[in-house]
Amino acid sequence: MNIAMLIVSIVMVVMAVILVAVVLLQSGKTAGIAGAIGGGADTFLAKNKARTLDAKLARSTKWIAVAFLVLSLVLAIMSTRWL
C-alpha cells in the first residue's frame, strides 16, 4: 500500500465521520400539517435564516459531501493505477 493511498484513506475516514456528525446535528425539516399551514409566517419573520446554526450546518454538509465525493474518486483512481 502506497503512503499516498494511506493518507487519502485516513482523510476519507475522518471526512466520513465528520459528515455523519454534521448530518445528525441538523434538525428535521418536517413539521406536519401545522408547518404547512403556518409556515408562511415563519419564513416571513425569519429574516436572518441564513445565519442560523441549521443554515451553517446545511452549507457545511454540502461542502463536506463534495469533498468526500472527490476523495472517493481520487482513491478509486489511485487504487486502479497502483494495483
N, CA, C and O atoms as CSV, one atom per row, in Angstrom:
chain,resi,resn,atom,element,x,y,z
A,1,MET,N,N,0.843,-1.174,0.000
A,1,MET,CA,C,0.000,0.000,0.000
A,1,MET,C,C,0.887,1.235,0.000
A,1,MET,O,O,1.815,1.351,0.800
A,2,ASN,N,N,0.600,2.111,-0.866
A,2,ASN,CA,C,1.380,3.321,-1.006
A,2,ASN,C,C,1.051,4.296,0.129
A,2,ASN,O,O,-0.051,4.277,0.678
A,3,ILE,N,N,2.002,5.129,0.464
A,3,ILE,CA,C,1.806,6.102,1.547
A,3,ILE,C,C,0.743,7.129,1.182
A,3,ILE,O,O,0.015,7.599,2.055
A,4,ALA,N,N,0.644,7.484,-0.101
A,4,ALA,CA,C,-0.384,8.439,-0.532
A,4,ALA,C,C,-1.782,7.851,-0.382
A,4,ALA,O,O,-2.712,8.545,0.028
A,5,MET,N,N,-1.928,6.574,-0.714
A,5,MET,CA,C,-3.228,5.927,-0.536
A,5,MET,C,C,-3.600,5.825,0.932
A,5,MET,O,O,-4.770,5.959,1.288
A,6,LEU,N,N,-2.623,5.591,1.776
A,6,LEU,CA,C,-2.878,5.525,3.214
A,6,LEU,C,C,-3.351,6.871,3.747
A,6,LEU,O,O,-4.293,6.935,4.537
A,7,ILE,N,N,-2.702,7.936,3.318
A,7,ILE,CA,C,-3.084,9.284,3.760
A,7,ILE,C,C,-4.479,9.638,3.279
A,7,ILE,O,O,-5.289,10.161,4.045
A,8,VAL,N,N,-4.771,9.352,1.993
A,8,VAL,CA,C,-6.098,9.653,1.442
A,8,VAL,C,C,-7.161,8.814,2.141
A,8,VAL,O,O,-8.266,9.300,2.378
A,9,SER,N,N,-6.852,7.570,2.473
A,9,SER,CA,C,-7.809,6.711,3.171
A,9,SER,C,C,-8.108,7.237,4.579
A,9,SER,O,O,-9.259,7.235,5.017
A,10,ILE,N,N,-7.076,7.683,5.273
A,10,ILE,CA,C,-7.283,8.228,6.615
A,10,ILE,C,C,-8.106,9.509,6.557
A,10,ILE,O,O,-9.010,9.706,7.369
A,11,VAL,N,N,-7.798,10.377,5.601
A,11,VAL,CA,C,-8.565,11.617,5.448
A,11,VAL,C,C,-10.019,11.300,5.091
A,11,VAL,O,O,-10.937,11.979,5.550
A,12,MET,N,N,-10.221,10.270,4.275
A,12,MET,CA,C,-11.579,9.907,3.880
A,12,MET,C,C,-12.384,9.370,5.062
A,12,MET,O,O,-13.574,9.665,5.175
A,13,VAL,N,N,-11.770,8.603,5.926
A,13,VAL,CA,C,-12.469,8.102,7.112
A,13,VAL,C,C,-12.828,9.257,8.047
A,13,VAL,O,O,-13.925,9.288,8.604
A,14,VAL,N,N,-11.912,10.196,8.218
A,14,VAL,CA,C,-12.192,11.368,9.056
A,14,VAL,C,C,-13.330,12.193,8.454
A,14,VAL,O,O,-14.211,12.662,9.174
A,15,MET,N,N,-13.307,12.370,7.117
A,15,MET,CA,C,-14.381,13.122,6.450
A,15,MET,C,C,-15.721,12.408,6.599
A,15,MET,O,O,-16.752,13.065,6.747
A,16,ALA,N,N,-15.726,11.087,6.562
A,16,ALA,CA,C,-16.966,10.330,6.726
A,16,ALA,C,C,-17.551,10.519,8.120
A,16,ALA,O,O,-18.760,10.685,8.278
A,17,VAL,N,N,-16.689,10.493,9.124
A,17,VAL,CA,C,-17.162,10.694,10.497
A,17,VAL,C,C,-17.700,12.113,10.679
A,17,VAL,O,O,-18.728,12.313,11.326
A,18,ILE,N,N,-17.008,13.089,10.114
A,18,ILE,CA,C,-17.472,14.481,10.204
A,18,ILE,C,C,-18.794,14.657,9.473
A,18,ILE,O,O,-19.679,15.359,9.960
A,19,LEU,N,N,-18.938,14.027,8.310
A,19,LEU,CA,C,-20.179,14.130,7.539
A,19,LEU,C,C,-21.346,13.533,8.312
A,19,LEU,O,O,-22.430,14.116,8.337
A,20,VAL,N,N,-21.145,12.395,8.933
A,20,VAL,CA,C,-22.206,11.777,9.730
A,20,VAL,C,C,-22.577,12.675,10.907
A,20,VAL,O,O,-23.760,12.841,11.206
A,21,ALA,N,N,-21.593,13.247,11.569
A,21,ALA,CA,C,-21.865,14.118,12.721
A,21,ALA,C,C,-22.632,15.367,12.309
A,21,ALA,O,O,-23.558,15.784,13.005
A,22,VAL,N,N,-22.255,15.967,11.183
A,22,VAL,CA,C,-22.929,17.191,10.734
A,22,VAL,C,C,-24.370,16.887,10.332
A,22,VAL,O,O,-25.272,17.676,10.616
A,23,VAL,N,N,-24.590,15.762,9.681
A,23,VAL,CA,C,-25.953,15.406,9.287
A,23,VAL,C,C,-26.810,15.124,10.521
A,23,VAL,O,O,-27.976,15.517,10.562
A,24,LEU,N,N,-26.256,14.455,11.514
A,24,LEU,CA,C,-27.030,14.158,12.718
A,24,LEU,C,C,-27.313,15.391,13.561
A,24,LEU,O,O,-28.286,15.405,14.315
A,25,LEU,N,N,-26.492,16.420,13.454
A,25,LEU,CA,C,-26.720,17.644,14.231
A,25,LEU,C,C,-27.826,18.523,13.651
A,25,LEU,O,O,-28.336,19.405,14.342
A,26,GLN,N,N,-28.201,18.297,12.400
A,26,GLN,CA,C,-29.238,19.118,11.788
A,26,GLN,C,C,-30.604,18.748,12.344
A,26,GLN,O,O,-30.859,17.603,12.719
A,27,SER,N,N,-31.479,19.756,12.386
A,27,SER,CA,C,-32.833,19.493,12.860
A,27,SER,C,C,-33.703,19.042,11.692
A,27,SER,O,O,-33.382,19.295,10.531
A,28,GLY,N,N,-34.796,18.378,12.009
A,28,GLY,CA,C,-35.700,17.869,10.979
A,28,GLY,C,C,-36.442,19.001,10.290
A,28,GLY,O,O,-36.704,20.043,10.891
A,29,LYS,N,N,-36.776,18.793,9.034
A,29,LYS,CA,C,-37.476,19.821,8.262
A,29,LYS,C,C,-38.983,19.598,8.218
A,29,LYS,O,O,-39.715,20.487,7.784
A,30,THR,N,N,-39.462,18.452,8.649
A,30,THR,CA,C,-40.889,18.171,8.584
A,30,THR,C,C,-41.569,18.672,9.839
A,30,THR,O,O,-41.119,18.415,10.955
A,31,ALA,N,N,-42.661,19.392,9.639
A,31,ALA,CA,C,-43.421,19.908,10.767
A,31,ALA,C,C,-44.870,19.440,10.706
A,31,ALA,O,O,-45.685,19.864,11.526
A,32,GLY,N,N,-45.203,18.581,9.758
A,32,GLY,CA,C,-46.563,18.067,9.650
A,32,GLY,C,C,-47.507,19.096,9.057
A,32,GLY,O,O,-47.079,19.978,8.312
A,33,ILE,N,N,-48.778,18.992,9.379
A,33,ILE,CA,C,-49.800,19.881,8.824
A,33,ILE,C,C,-49.690,21.285,9.401
A,33,ILE,O,O,-50.033,22.255,8.724
A,34,ALA,N,N,-49.222,21.411,10.629
A,34,ALA,CA,C,-49.072,22.733,11.239
A,34,ALA,C,C,-47.993,23.539,10.514
A,34,ALA,O,O,-48.117,24.757,10.384
A,35,GLY,N,N,-46.958,22.885,10.051
A,35,GLY,CA,C,-45.919,23.583,9.313
A,35,GLY,C,C,-46.383,23.990,7.926
A,35,GLY,O,O,-45.923,24.999,7.392
A,36,ALA,N,N,-47.286,23.219,7.336
A,36,ALA,CA,C,-47.804,23.557,6.017
A,36,ALA,C,C,-48.745,24.756,6.088
A,36,ALA,O,O,-48.758,25.586,5.180
A,37,ILE,N,N,-49.522,24.853,7.149
A,37,ILE,CA,C,-50.476,25.957,7.276
A,37,ILE,C,C,-49.784,27.221,7.779
A,37,ILE,O,O,-49.965,28.294,7.203
A,38,GLY,N,N,-49.011,27.109,8.824
A,38,GLY,CA,C,-48.394,28.289,9.429
A,38,GLY,C,C,-46.977,28.536,8.974
A,38,GLY,O,O,-46.288,29.363,9.572
A,39,GLY,N,N,-46.515,27.868,7.959
A,39,GLY,CA,C,-45.136,28.003,7.521
A,39,GLY,C,C,-44.826,29.325,6.853
A,39,GLY,O,O,-43.674,29.756,6.859
A,40,GLY,N,N,-45.824,29.984,6.273
A,40,GLY,CA,C,-45.594,31.255,5.588
A,40,GLY,C,C,-45.173,32.360,6.533
A,40,GLY,O,O,-44.293,33.156,6.205
A,41,ALA,N,N,-45.794,32.418,7.711
A,41,ALA,CA,C,-45.447,33.445,8.689
A,41,ALA,C,C,-44.047,33.205,9.246
A,41,ALA,O,O,-43.315,34.148,9.548
A,42,ASP,N,N,-43.696,31.961,9.373
A,42,ASP,CA,C,-42.372,31.637,9.912
A,42,ASP,C,C,-41.268,32.091,8.965
A,42,ASP,O,O,-40.262,32.642,9.412
A,43,THR,N,N,-41.438,31.872,7.681
A,43,THR,CA,C,-40.408,32.279,6.733
A,43,THR,C,C,-40.405,33.789,6.538
A,43,THR,O,O,-39.362,34.366,6.232
A,44,PHE,N,N,-41.560,34.444,6.709
A,44,PHE,CA,C,-41.612,35.897,6.570
A,44,PHE,C,C,-40.897,36.583,7.725
A,44,PHE,O,O,-40.218,37.591,7.529
A,45,LEU,N,N,-41.048,36.045,8.919
A,45,LEU,CA,C,-40.456,36.676,10.095
A,45,LEU,C,C,-38.988,36.325,10.287
A,45,LEU,O,O,-38.275,37.020,11.012
A,46,ALA,N,N,-38.532,35.261,9.650
A,46,ALA,CA,C,-37.148,34.820,9.823
A,46,ALA,C,C,-36.259,35.462,8.760
A,46,ALA,O,O,-35.933,34.834,7.752
A,47,LYS,N,N,-35.871,36.708,8.988
A,47,LYS,CA,C,-35.039,37.426,8.019
A,47,LYS,C,C,-33.598,36.934,8.036
A,47,LYS,O,O,-32.949,36.909,6.990
A,48,ASN,N,N,-33.094,36.549,9.176
A,48,ASN,CA,C,-31.701,36.109,9.313
A,48,ASN,C,C,-31.591,34.587,9.321
A,48,ASN,O,O,-30.810,34.013,10.079
A,49,LYS,N,N,-32.379,33.951,8.474
A,49,LYS,CA,C,-32.382,32.492,8.465
A,49,LYS,C,C,-31.057,31.921,7.972
A,49,LYS,O,O,-30.684,30.813,8.359
A,50,ALA,N,N,-30.348,32.651,7.132
A,50,ALA,CA,C,-29.068,32.173,6.614
A,50,ALA,C,C,-27.975,32.191,7.676
A,50,ALA,O,O,-26.924,31.576,7.493
A,51,ARG,N,N,-28.209,32.880,8.771
A,51,ARG,CA,C,-27.198,32.974,9.834
A,51,ARG,C,C,-27.426,31.982,10.962
A,51,ARG,O,O,-26.643,31.938,11.911
A,52,THR,N,N,-28.471,31.195,10.876
A,52,THR,CA,C,-28.761,30.246,11.955
A,52,THR,C,C,-27.804,29.065,11.898
A,52,THR,O,O,-27.087,28.869,10.917
A,53,LEU,N,N,-27.810,28.293,12.959
A,53,LEU,CA,C,-26.945,27.120,13.038
A,53,LEU,C,C,-27.346,26.071,12.002
A,53,LEU,O,O,-26.485,25.414,11.416
A,54,ASP,N,N,-28.654,25.915,11.776
A,54,ASP,CA,C,-29.103,24.939,10.779
A,54,ASP,C,C,-28.644,25.313,9.378
A,54,ASP,O,O,-28.288,24.435,8.593
A,55,ALA,N,N,-28.646,26.589,9.054
A,55,ALA,CA,C,-28.187,27.013,7.739
A,55,ALA,C,C,-26.689,26.773,7.572
A,55,ALA,O,O,-26.230,26.369,6.503
A,56,LYS,N,N,-25.937,27.024,8.633
A,56,LYS,CA,C,-24.491,26.776,8.575
A,56,LYS,C,C,-24.197,25.280,8.465
A,56,LYS,O,O,-23.285,24.872,7.746
A,57,LEU,N,N,-24.967,24.474,9.175
A,57,LEU,CA,C,-24.784,23.030,9.084
A,57,LEU,C,C,-25.158,22.506,7.701
A,57,LEU,O,O,-24.487,21.621,7.171
A,58,ALA,N,N,-26.222,23.046,7.116
A,58,ALA,CA,C,-26.625,22.618,5.780
A,58,ALA,C,C,-25.565,22.996,4.752
A,58,ALA,O,O,-25.257,22.213,3.854
A,59,ARG,N,N,-25.010,24.195,4.888
A,59,ARG,CA,C,-23.962,24.636,3.970
A,59,ARG,C,C,-22.700,23.789,4.130
A,59,ARG,O,O,-22.066,23.417,3.143
A,60,SER,N,N,-22.346,23.493,5.358
A,60,SER,CA,C,-21.142,22.680,5.571
A,60,SER,C,C,-21.366,21.234,5.123
A,60,SER,O,O,-20.422,20.569,4.696
A,61,THR,N,N,-22.606,20.743,5.217
A,61,THR,CA,C,-22.898,19.393,4.737
A,61,THR,C,C,-22.645,19.285,3.245
A,61,THR,O,O,-22.100,18.289,2.771
A,62,LYS,N,N,-23.042,20.309,2.508
A,62,LYS,CA,C,-22.825,20.286,1.054
A,62,LYS,C,C,-21.344,20.259,0.719
A,62,LYS,O,O,-20.917,19.490,-0.142
A,63,TRP,N,N,-20.563,21.084,1.387
A,63,TRP,CA,C,-19.129,21.142,1.072
A,63,TRP,C,C,-18.394,19.882,1.511
A,63,TRP,O,O,-17.492,19.417,0.813
A,64,ILE,N,N,-18.768,19.326,2.654
A,64,ILE,CA,C,-18.130,18.097,3.105
A,64,ILE,C,C,-18.503,16.936,2.199
A,64,ILE,O,O,-17.669,16.076,1.915
A,65,ALA,N,N,-19.754,16.904,1.740
A,65,ALA,CA,C,-20.169,15.841,0.819
A,65,ALA,C,C,-19.419,15.928,-0.507
A,65,ALA,O,O,-19.031,14.901,-1.063
A,66,VAL,N,N,-19.211,17.135,-1.017
A,66,VAL,CA,C,-18.449,17.304,-2.260
A,66,VAL,C,C,-17.008,16.855,-2.055
A,66,VAL,O,O,-16.442,16.174,-2.911
A,67,ALA,N,N,-16.416,17.226,-0.937
A,67,ALA,CA,C,-15.036,16.804,-0.655
A,67,ALA,C,C,-14.951,15.285,-0.496
A,67,ALA,O,O,-13.973,14.673,-0.924
A,68,PHE,N,N,-15.960,14.677,0.112
A,68,PHE,CA,C,-15.984,13.230,0.261
A,68,PHE,C,C,-16.092,12.548,-1.099
A,68,PHE,O,O,-15.440,11.530,-1.335
A,69,LEU,N,N,-16.904,13.098,-1.988
A,69,LEU,CA,C,-17.039,12.545,-3.329
A,69,LEU,C,C,-15.729,12.650,-4.096
A,69,LEU,O,O,-15.322,11.698,-4.761
A,70,VAL,N,N,-15.074,13.784,-4.011
A,70,VAL,CA,C,-13.796,13.974,-4.710
A,70,VAL,C,C,-12.741,13.019,-4.151
A,70,VAL,O,O,-11.978,12.424,-4.912
A,71,LEU,N,N,-12.697,12.871,-2.832
A,71,LEU,CA,C,-11.746,11.939,-2.232
A,71,LEU,C,C,-12.041,10.497,-2.643
A,71,LEU,O,O,-11.116,9.706,-2.829
A,72,SER,N,N,-13.312,10.155,-2.785
A,72,SER,CA,C,-13.661,8.808,-3.237
A,72,SER,C,C,-13.168,8.559,-4.648
A,72,SER,O,O,-12.630,7.493,-4.946
A,73,LEU,N,N,-13.353,9.549,-5.521
A,73,LEU,CA,C,-12.869,9.412,-6.894
A,73,LEU,C,C,-11.344,9.326,-6.948
A,73,LEU,O,O,-10.791,8.529,-7.705
A,74,VAL,N,N,-10.675,10.139,-6.153
A,74,VAL,CA,C,-9.210,10.106,-6.115
A,74,VAL,C,C,-8.715,8.752,-5.622
A,74,VAL,O,O,-7.771,8.189,-6.176
A,75,LEU,N,N,-9.351,8.239,-4.589
A,75,LEU,CA,C,-8.944,6.942,-4.057
A,75,LEU,C,C,-9.205,5.817,-5.059
A,75,LEU,O,O,-8.405,4.888,-5.164
A,76,ALA,N,N,-10.317,5.892,-5.797
A,76,ALA,CA,C,-10.607,4.875,-6.812
A,76,ALA,C,C,-9.590,4.924,-7.950
A,76,ALA,O,O,-9.137,3.886,-8.432
A,77,ILE,N,N,-9.238,6.124,-8.371
A,77,ILE,CA,C,-8.246,6.266,-9.441
A,77,ILE,C,C,-6.877,5.782,-8.964
A,77,ILE,O,O,-6.156,5.112,-9.704
A,78,MET,N,N,-6.527,6.121,-7.732
A,78,MET,CA,C,-5.236,5.692,-7.194
A,78,MET,C,C,-5.163,4.173,-7.040
A,78,MET,O,O,-4.114,3.574,-7.277
A,79,SER,N,N,-6.265,3.557,-6.647
A,79,SER,CA,C,-6.247,2.118,-6.430
A,79,SER,C,C,-6.173,1.356,-7.756
A,79,SER,O,O,-5.561,0.290,-7.810
A,80,THR,N,N,-6.779,1.875,-8.820
A,80,THR,CA,C,-6.681,1.203,-10.106
A,80,THR,C,C,-5.319,1.434,-10.731
A,80,THR,O,O,-4.824,0.578,-11.465
A,81,ARG,N,N,-4.716,2.556,-10.458
A,81,ARG,CA,C,-3.402,2.852,-11.037
A,81,ARG,C,C,-2.300,2.026,-10.402
A,81,ARG,O,O,-1.402,1.549,-11.096
A,82,TRP,N,N,-2.360,1.850,-9.071
A,82,TRP,CA,C,-1.282,1.172,-8.365
A,82,TRP,C,C,-1.595,-0.278,-7.994
A,82,TRP,O,O,-0.877,-0.878,-7.194
A,83,LEU,N,N,-2.633,-0.834,-8.555
A,83,LEU,CA,C,-2.987,-2.197,-8.206
A,83,LEU,C,C,-2.216,-3.226,-8.955
A,83,LEU,O,O,-2.423,-4.423,-8.750
